Amino acid sequence: MVEARRSARSFLPEPIPESVLTACFDVAIRAPSSHNLEIWRFLDVRNAETRAALNHLCLDQPQAQQAANLIVAVARPDLWRLGAERMLARLRADAREGAADADYRVWLPRLKKKYELMVPLLFADGPLHVLAPAKAALLWAIGQFRPMMRGPIGRSEQQMWAVKTTALACENFMLALVAAGYDSCPLEGFDEPKVKRLFALPSEARVVMVIAAGRRGPHALIPQIRHERGFYVERV
Ligand SMILES: Cc1cc2nc3c(=O)[nH]c(=O)nc-3n(C[C@H](O)[C@H](O)[C@H](O)COP(=O)(O)O)c2cc1C
Protein backbone atom coordinates (compact mmCIF):
# COMPACT_ATOMS: atom_id res chain seq x y z
CA MET A 1 0.00 0.00 0.00
CA VAL A 2 2.76 2.41 0.89
CA GLU A 3 4.39 1.84 -2.48
CA ALA A 4 1.10 2.05 -4.36
CA ARG A 5 0.15 5.41 -2.82
CA ARG A 6 0.80 8.19 -5.27
CA SER A 7 -0.32 11.75 -5.60
CA ALA A 8 -2.86 11.63 -8.42
CA ARG A 9 -2.99 14.71 -10.61
CA SER A 10 -6.21 13.73 -12.36
CA PHE A 11 -9.38 11.96 -11.26
CA LEU A 12 -12.32 10.23 -12.95
CA PRO A 13 -15.82 11.55 -12.23
CA GLU A 14 -16.56 8.36 -10.27
CA PRO A 15 -17.91 8.69 -6.74
CA ILE A 16 -16.31 6.92 -3.79
CA PRO A 17 -18.90 4.69 -2.08
CA GLU A 18 -19.96 5.97 1.34
CA SER A 19 -18.91 2.69 2.96
CA VAL A 20 -15.39 3.09 1.60
CA LEU A 21 -15.10 6.67 2.81
CA THR A 22 -16.40 5.76 6.24
CA ALA A 23 -13.89 2.90 6.49
CA CYS A 24 -11.08 5.26 5.43
CA PHE A 25 -12.03 7.79 8.12
CA ASP A 26 -12.04 4.95 10.64
CA VAL A 27 -8.48 4.13 9.60
CA ALA A 28 -7.53 7.82 9.73
CA ILE A 29 -8.56 8.12 13.37
CA ARG A 30 -6.62 4.96 14.25
CA ALA A 31 -3.49 7.09 13.86
CA PRO A 32 -1.51 7.80 17.00
CA SER A 33 -2.47 11.13 18.55
CA SER A 34 -0.42 13.06 21.07
CA HIS A 35 -1.77 12.35 24.58
CA ASN A 36 -4.62 10.66 22.70
CA LEU A 37 -6.35 14.05 22.57
CA GLU A 38 -7.52 13.55 18.97
CA ILE A 39 -7.51 17.19 17.97
CA TRP A 40 -7.90 16.32 14.28
CA ARG A 41 -11.07 17.21 12.41
CA PHE A 42 -11.95 16.19 8.84
CA LEU A 43 -14.43 18.21 6.83
CA ASP A 44 -15.83 16.02 4.08
CA VAL A 45 -17.22 18.72 1.82
CA ARG A 46 -20.55 17.77 0.23
CA ASN A 47 -22.43 21.02 -0.23
CA ALA A 48 -22.13 21.94 -3.93
CA GLU A 49 -21.72 25.68 -3.33
CA THR A 50 -19.13 25.16 -0.61
CA ARG A 51 -17.31 22.69 -2.83
CA ALA A 52 -17.18 25.18 -5.71
CA ALA A 53 -15.80 27.82 -3.36
CA LEU A 54 -13.23 25.38 -2.00
CA ASN A 55 -12.14 24.35 -5.51
CA HIS A 56 -11.40 27.98 -6.19
CA LEU A 57 -9.55 28.44 -2.88
CA CYS A 58 -7.44 25.39 -3.84
CA LEU A 59 -6.24 27.68 -6.64
CA ASP A 60 -8.46 25.83 -9.11
CA GLN A 61 -5.95 22.97 -9.24
CA PRO A 62 -7.45 20.42 -11.67
CA GLN A 63 -7.05 17.57 -9.18
CA ALA A 64 -9.14 19.54 -6.68
CA GLN A 65 -11.79 20.28 -9.26
CA GLN A 66 -11.98 16.71 -10.54
CA ALA A 67 -11.76 14.74 -7.30
CA ALA A 68 -14.91 12.96 -6.15
CA ASN A 69 -14.30 14.23 -2.63
CA LEU A 70 -12.33 17.04 -1.09
CA ILE A 71 -11.51 16.55 2.57
CA VAL A 72 -10.22 19.43 4.62
CA ALA A 73 -7.94 18.17 7.39
CA VAL A 74 -7.95 20.62 10.26
CA ALA A 75 -5.76 20.70 13.37
CA ARG A 76 -7.70 22.06 16.34
CA PRO A 77 -5.28 22.67 19.23
CA ASP A 78 -8.03 24.68 20.91
CA LEU A 79 -9.98 21.42 21.40
CA TRP A 80 -7.39 19.80 23.70
CA ARG A 81 -9.71 20.23 26.69
CA LEU A 82 -12.59 18.50 24.91
CA GLY A 83 -10.25 15.60 24.08
CA ALA A 84 -9.19 15.38 27.72
CA GLU A 85 -12.82 15.47 28.91
CA ARG A 86 -13.75 12.66 26.53
CA MET A 87 -10.84 10.56 27.73
CA LEU A 88 -11.75 11.19 31.36
CA ALA A 89 -15.40 10.31 30.81
CA ARG A 90 -14.36 7.04 29.19
CA LEU A 91 -11.78 6.20 31.86
CA ARG A 92 -14.24 6.93 34.67
CA ALA A 93 -16.91 4.76 33.04
CA ASP A 94 -14.40 1.92 32.57
CA ALA A 95 -13.30 2.26 36.21
CA ARG A 96 -16.93 2.13 37.40
CA GLU A 97 -17.72 -0.92 35.34
CA GLY A 98 -14.47 -2.61 36.34
CA ALA A 99 -12.08 -3.16 33.45
CA ALA A 100 -11.74 -6.81 32.51
CA ASP A 101 -8.17 -6.41 31.28
CA ALA A 102 -5.61 -6.75 34.10
CA ASP A 103 -3.08 -4.41 32.48
CA TYR A 104 -5.77 -1.78 31.96
CA ARG A 105 -6.77 -2.01 35.64
CA VAL A 106 -3.18 -1.10 36.55
CA TRP A 107 -3.08 1.77 34.06
CA LEU A 108 -6.51 3.25 34.80
CA PRO A 109 -5.68 5.30 37.92
CA ARG A 110 -2.50 6.64 36.29
CA LEU A 111 -4.37 7.55 33.15
CA LYS A 112 -7.10 9.32 35.11
CA LYS A 113 -4.46 11.38 36.92
CA LYS A 114 -2.88 12.22 33.58
CA TYR A 115 -6.10 13.73 32.18
CA GLU A 116 -7.21 15.30 35.45
CA LEU A 117 -3.89 16.92 36.25
CA MET A 118 -1.00 16.55 33.88
CA VAL A 119 -2.73 17.39 30.59
CA PRO A 120 -4.38 20.59 31.97
CA LEU A 121 -1.05 21.60 33.51
CA LEU A 122 0.68 21.06 30.20
CA PHE A 123 -1.83 22.78 27.91
CA ALA A 124 -3.65 25.44 29.93
CA ASP A 125 -1.94 28.79 29.48
CA GLY A 126 -4.71 31.29 30.11
CA PRO A 127 -6.97 33.31 27.83
CA LEU A 128 -5.10 34.29 24.68
CA HIS A 129 -2.15 32.28 26.03
CA VAL A 130 -1.21 35.14 28.39
CA LEU A 131 0.46 32.75 30.83
CA ALA A 132 2.65 31.16 28.15
CA PRO A 133 5.79 33.25 28.81
CA ALA A 134 5.60 32.59 32.56
CA LYS A 135 5.11 28.85 31.96
CA ALA A 136 8.00 28.74 29.49
CA ALA A 137 10.26 30.56 31.98
CA LEU A 138 9.30 28.15 34.77
CA LEU A 139 9.94 25.09 32.62
CA TRP A 140 13.23 26.57 31.42
CA ALA A 141 14.30 27.06 35.05
CA ILE A 142 13.40 23.48 36.00
CA GLY A 143 15.03 22.27 32.79
CA GLN A 144 18.38 23.59 33.99
CA PHE A 145 18.40 20.80 36.60
CA ARG A 146 16.76 17.88 34.81
CA PRO A 147 15.36 16.94 31.41
CA MET A 148 11.96 18.53 31.12
CA MET A 149 9.17 18.50 28.58
CA ARG A 150 9.02 22.16 27.55
CA GLY A 151 5.73 22.36 25.78
CA PRO A 152 3.71 22.78 23.71
CA ILE A 153 3.27 26.23 25.22
CA GLY A 154 1.65 29.18 23.50
CA ARG A 155 -0.35 29.51 20.33
CA SER A 156 2.22 28.61 17.68
CA GLU A 157 3.69 25.64 19.59
CA GLN A 158 0.25 24.26 20.25
CA GLN A 159 -0.62 24.66 16.58
CA MET A 160 2.55 22.83 15.56
CA TRP A 161 1.73 20.12 18.09
CA ALA A 162 -1.75 19.67 16.63
CA VAL A 163 -0.51 19.70 13.04
CA LYS A 164 1.88 16.80 13.73
CA THR A 165 -0.90 14.55 14.96
CA THR A 166 -3.34 15.56 12.22
CA ALA A 167 -0.77 14.89 9.48
CA LEU A 168 -0.36 11.32 10.74
CA ALA A 169 -4.10 10.76 10.41
CA CYS A 170 -3.99 12.20 6.88
CA GLU A 171 -1.38 9.64 5.83
CA ASN A 172 -3.50 6.85 7.34
CA PHE A 173 -6.47 8.14 5.37
CA MET A 174 -4.55 8.21 2.09
CA LEU A 175 -3.17 4.69 2.64
CA ALA A 176 -6.65 3.43 3.44
CA LEU A 177 -7.90 4.89 0.15
CA VAL A 178 -5.18 2.97 -1.70
CA ALA A 179 -6.14 -0.25 0.08
CA ALA A 180 -9.70 0.28 -1.15
CA GLY A 181 -8.55 0.89 -4.73
CA TYR A 182 -8.84 4.70 -4.69
CA ASP A 183 -6.34 7.52 -4.91
CA SER A 184 -5.59 10.86 -3.36
CA CYS A 185 -3.57 14.00 -3.73
CA PRO A 186 -2.62 15.94 -0.61
CA LEU A 187 -2.85 19.66 -1.30
CA GLU A 188 -1.29 22.58 0.46
CA GLY A 189 -1.84 24.80 -2.53
CA PHE A 190 -4.77 26.68 -0.99
CA ASP A 191 -5.51 30.01 0.61
CA GLU A 192 -5.59 29.08 4.29
CA PRO A 193 -7.17 32.24 5.77
CA LYS A 194 -9.97 32.06 3.21
CA VAL A 195 -10.48 28.32 3.73
CA LYS A 196 -10.74 29.00 7.47
CA ARG A 197 -13.31 31.70 6.79
CA LEU A 198 -15.29 29.42 4.45
CA PHE A 199 -15.69 26.87 7.24
CA ALA A 200 -15.97 29.41 10.07
CA LEU A 201 -12.92 27.90 11.77
CA PRO A 202 -11.51 29.62 14.85
CA SER A 203 -8.26 31.54 14.56
CA GLU A 204 -6.33 28.85 16.49
CA ALA A 205 -7.21 26.18 13.89
CA ARG A 206 -4.73 25.26 11.17
CA VAL A 207 -5.73 23.74 7.87
CA VAL A 208 -3.11 20.99 7.57
CA MET A 209 -3.98 19.89 4.06
CA VAL A 210 -6.88 19.42 1.70
CA ILE A 211 -7.05 15.85 0.44
CA ALA A 212 -8.41 15.31 -3.05
CA ALA A 213 -9.78 11.77 -3.21
CA GLY A 214 -11.24 9.63 -5.96
CA ARG A 215 -10.35 7.16 -8.70
CA ARG A 216 -7.26 8.25 -10.60
CA GLY A 217 -7.81 9.49 -14.15
CA PRO A 218 -5.66 9.43 -17.28
CA HIS A 219 -2.09 10.79 -17.08
CA ALA A 220 -2.50 11.09 -13.31
CA LEU A 221 1.06 10.30 -12.31
CA ILE A 222 4.41 11.91 -12.72
CA PRO A 223 7.39 9.65 -11.96
CA GLN A 224 7.88 9.10 -8.23
CA ILE A 225 11.25 10.68 -7.66
CA ARG A 226 13.06 9.80 -4.44
CA HIS A 227 16.71 10.44 -3.67
CA GLU A 228 19.23 8.22 -1.90
CA ARG A 229 18.26 7.04 1.57
CA GLY A 230 21.72 8.16 2.75
CA PHE A 231 20.72 11.82 2.23
CA TYR A 232 18.02 11.51 4.86
CA VAL A 233 18.95 8.76 7.28
CA GLU A 234 21.95 9.13 9.53
CA ARG A 235 23.33 6.61 11.92
CA VAL A 236 24.40 8.70 14.89
C1 LIG B 1 1.64 18.52 2.73
C2 LIG B 1 1.65 18.26 1.25
C3 LIG B 1 1.12 19.19 0.39
C4 LIG B 1 1.08 18.95 -0.99
N1 LIG B 1 0.47 19.88 -1.78
C5 LIG B 1 0.33 19.60 -3.11
C6 LIG B 1 -0.41 20.49 -3.95
O1 LIG B 1 -0.91 21.51 -3.53
N2 LIG B 1 -0.54 20.14 -5.25
C7 LIG B 1 -0.02 18.99 -5.77
O2 LIG B 1 -0.19 18.74 -6.95
N3 LIG B 1 0.67 18.13 -4.98
C8 LIG B 1 0.85 18.41 -3.66
N4 LIG B 1 1.51 17.51 -2.85
C9 LIG B 1 1.99 16.25 -3.41
C10 LIG B 1 3.50 16.20 -3.57
O3 LIG B 1 3.92 16.99 -4.62
C11 LIG B 1 3.89 14.73 -3.76
O4 LIG B 1 3.62 14.02 -2.59
C12 LIG B 1 5.35 14.54 -4.15
O5 LIG B 1 5.61 15.10 -5.40
C13 LIG B 1 5.73 13.07 -4.17
O6 LIG B 1 4.91 12.34 -5.05
P1 LIG B 1 4.07 11.08 -4.55
O7 LIG B 1 3.14 11.56 -3.47
O8 LIG B 1 3.31 10.60 -5.75
O9 LIG B 1 5.02 10.08 -4.01
C14 LIG B 1 1.61 17.75 -1.50
C15 LIG B 1 2.18 16.82 -0.62
C16 LIG B 1 2.19 17.06 0.74
C17 LIG B 1 2.78 16.03 1.66
The ligand as a Tripos MOL2 file, in Angstrom:
@<TRIPOS>MOLECULE
LIG
   31    33     1     0     0
SMALL
NO_CHARGES

@<TRIPOS>ATOM
      1 C1          1.6410   18.5240    2.7280 C.3       1 LIG1
      2 C2          1.6480   18.2580    1.2480 C.ar      1 LIG1
      3 C3          1.1240   19.1860    0.3860 C.ar      1 LIG1
      4 C4          1.0770   18.9540   -0.9860 C.ar      1 LIG1
      5 N1          0.4740   19.8770   -1.7830 N.ar      1 LIG1
      6 C5          0.3250   19.6030   -3.1060 C.ar      1 LIG1
      7 C6         -0.4080   20.4880   -3.9480 C.ar      1 LIG1
      8 O1         -0.9110   21.5100   -3.5330 O.2       1 LIG1
      9 N2         -0.5410   20.1440   -5.2470 N.ar      1 LIG1
     10 C7         -0.0230   18.9940   -5.7680 C.ar      1 LIG1
     11 O2         -0.1910   18.7390   -6.9460 O.2       1 LIG1
     12 N3          0.6720   18.1340   -4.9820 N.ar      1 LIG1
     13 C8          0.8460   18.4050   -3.6640 C.ar      1 LIG1
     14 N4          1.5110   17.5140   -2.8500 N.ar      1 LIG1
     15 C9          1.9880   16.2520   -3.4070 C.3       1 LIG1
     16 C10         3.5040   16.1980   -3.5680 C.3       1 LIG1
     17 O3          3.9240   16.9940   -4.6240 O.3       1 LIG1
     18 C11         3.8910   14.7300   -3.7610 C.3       1 LIG1
     19 O4          3.6200   14.0180   -2.5920 O.3       1 LIG1
     20 C12         5.3480   14.5420   -4.1490 C.3       1 LIG1
     21 O5          5.6080   15.0990   -5.4030 O.3       1 LIG1
     22 C13         5.7350   13.0720   -4.1750 C.3       1 LIG1
     23 O6          4.9080   12.3400   -5.0540 O.3       1 LIG1
     24 P1          4.0710   11.0780   -4.5480 P.3       1 LIG1
     25 O7          3.1410   11.5650   -3.4720 O.co2     1 LIG1
     26 O8          3.3140   10.5960   -5.7460 O.co2     1 LIG1
     27 O9          5.0250   10.0800   -4.0120 O.co2     1 LIG1
     28 C14         1.6100   17.7530   -1.5010 C.ar      1 LIG1
     29 C15         2.1830   16.8180   -0.6240 C.ar      1 LIG1
     30 C16         2.1870   17.0610    0.7370 C.ar      1 LIG1
     31 C17         2.7770   16.0260    1.6590 C.3       1 LIG1
@<TRIPOS>BOND
     1     1     2 1
     2     2     3 ar
     3     2    30 ar
     4     3     4 ar
     5     4     5 ar
     6     4    28 ar
     7     5     6 ar
     8     6     7 ar
     9     6    13 1
    10     7     8 2
    11     7     9 ar
    12     9    10 ar
    13    10    11 2
    14    10    12 ar
    15    12    13 ar
    16    13    14 ar
    17    14    15 1
    18    14    28 ar
    19    15    16 1
    20    16    17 1
    21    16    18 1
    22    18    19 1
    23    18    20 1
    24    20    21 1
    25    20    22 1
    26    22    23 1
    27    23    24 1
    28    24    25 2
    29    24    26 1
    30    24    27 1
    31    28    29 ar
    32    29    30 ar
    33    30    31 1
@<TRIPOS>SUBSTRUCTURE
     1 LIG1         1 GROUP 0 **** ****
